[in-house]
Structures are given as C-alpha cells and as structure tokens.
Amino acid sequence: MGLYVPFSELSDEARTLDHAITSLMEELEAINYYHQRADVSADKALKDLMIHNRNEEIEHATMLFEWLRRAMPEFDGEMRKYLFTQAPITEVESSASEDASGGSLGIGSLRR
C-alpha cells in the first residue's frame, strides 16, 4: 500500500504493525469485492460461493483486528469502548466520558 518512511528506518514493531494493518486493508478490500459480486450475481450457486468467500475474508479480518487489539493498547482501549455496545455509535464516546467522570465535568463537587 505504501510506506511513508523507508522500511529500513522503521523499528521492528512498526514493520510488524505495517504488515498487520496492510493485511487487514487487503482483507477488507476482498470483503468488499466479494460482497459486490455476490450482490449482482444472477447465478445462485455463484452468489452462494461469493458469500462463502466473503465470510472467509471477514474471519481473516476479524483475526487481524484481534491481533492489533492485543499488540496495541490504543486499539484495545477503543475496541473496549465501542464494540458490542447498544448506544448509538456517535454517543458512545460521550457516554464513556460521563461514566468515567461520574456524570460530571470531572472537576469535582463545588459543594462543601
């Protein structure tokens, strides 16, 4: 996909993360390809095959997401905040902030 700095200048950790993120991008692209092809297929057997292939790519992408979660604390924190929640996605962050501060602005009580 393209590095922004020479590969030789990257740390081993950055190289490994690049491999994982690039692989994830490729899996997501494959999911999209198979999904579109299944959507327009008039042949049921081919459509079913494309859906099967798409679902295999979803499995691969999910495994890469899990690897990234384990490898980068930042991914872990964001995934714990947003995944498997029921609130509207755009409201999860504000809800998590309120929970962390006890529903206040986080400056403590002004009462004595």
Backbone hydrogen bonds, N-H to C=O, Kabsch-Sander energy under -0.5 kcal/mol:
donor,donor_aa,acceptor,acceptor_aa,energy
9,E,6,P,-1.7
10,L,6,P,-0.6
10,L,7,F,-1.3
15,R,11,S,-2.3
16,T,12,D,-2.4
17,L,13,E,-2.6
18,D,14,A,-2.2
19,H,15,R,-2.2
20,A,16,T,-2.2
21,I,17,L,-3.1
22,T,18,D,-2.7
23,S,19,H,-2.2
24,L,20,A,-2.5
25,M,21,I,-2.4
26,E,22,T,-2.1
27,E,23,S,-2.3
28,L,24,L,-2.6
29,E,25,M,-2.1
30,A,26,E,-2.2
31,I,27,E,-2.4
32,N,28,L,-2.1
33,Y,29,E,-2.4
34,Y,30,A,-2.7
35,H,31,I,-2.5
36,Q,32,N,-2.4
37,R,33,Y,-2.5
38,A,34,Y,-2.6
39,D,35,H,-2.2
40,V,36,Q,-1.4
41,S,37,R,-0.8
41,S,38,A,-0.6
44,K,42,A,-0.7
47,K,43,D,-2.9
48,D,44,K,-2.8
49,L,45,A,-2.0
50,M,46,L,-2.7
51,I,47,K,-2.3
52,H,48,D,-2.4
53,N,49,L,-2.6
54,R,50,M,-2.7
55,N,51,I,-2.5
56,E,52,H,-1.8
57,E,53,N,-2.0
58,I,54,R,-2.1
59,E,55,N,-1.9
60,H,56,E,-2.0
61,A,57,E,-2.7
62,T,58,I,-2.6
63,M,59,E,-2.2
64,L,60,H,-2.0
65,F,61,A,-2.5
66,E,62,T,-2.3
67,W,63,M,-2.1
68,L,64,L,-2.7
69,R,65,F,-2.5
70,R,66,E,-2.1
71,A,67,W,-2.0
72,M,68,L,-2.4
75,F,72,M,-0.7
76,D,72,M,-2.1
77,G,73,P,-2.7
78,E,74,E,-2.0
79,M,75,F,-2.9
80,R,76,D,-2.4
81,K,77,G,-1.4
82,Y,78,E,-2.3
83,L,79,M,-2.2
85,T,82,Y,-0.9
91,E,88,P,-2.3
92,V,88,P,-0.8
92,V,89,I,-1.0
93,E,89,I,-0.6
95,S,91,E,-2.1
96,A,92,V,-2.7
97,S,93,E,-2.2
98,E,94,S,-2.1
99,D,95,S,-2.3
100,A,96,A,-2.1
101,S,97,S,-1.5
102,G,99,D,-0.9
103,G,98,E,-4.0
104,S,101,S,-1.0
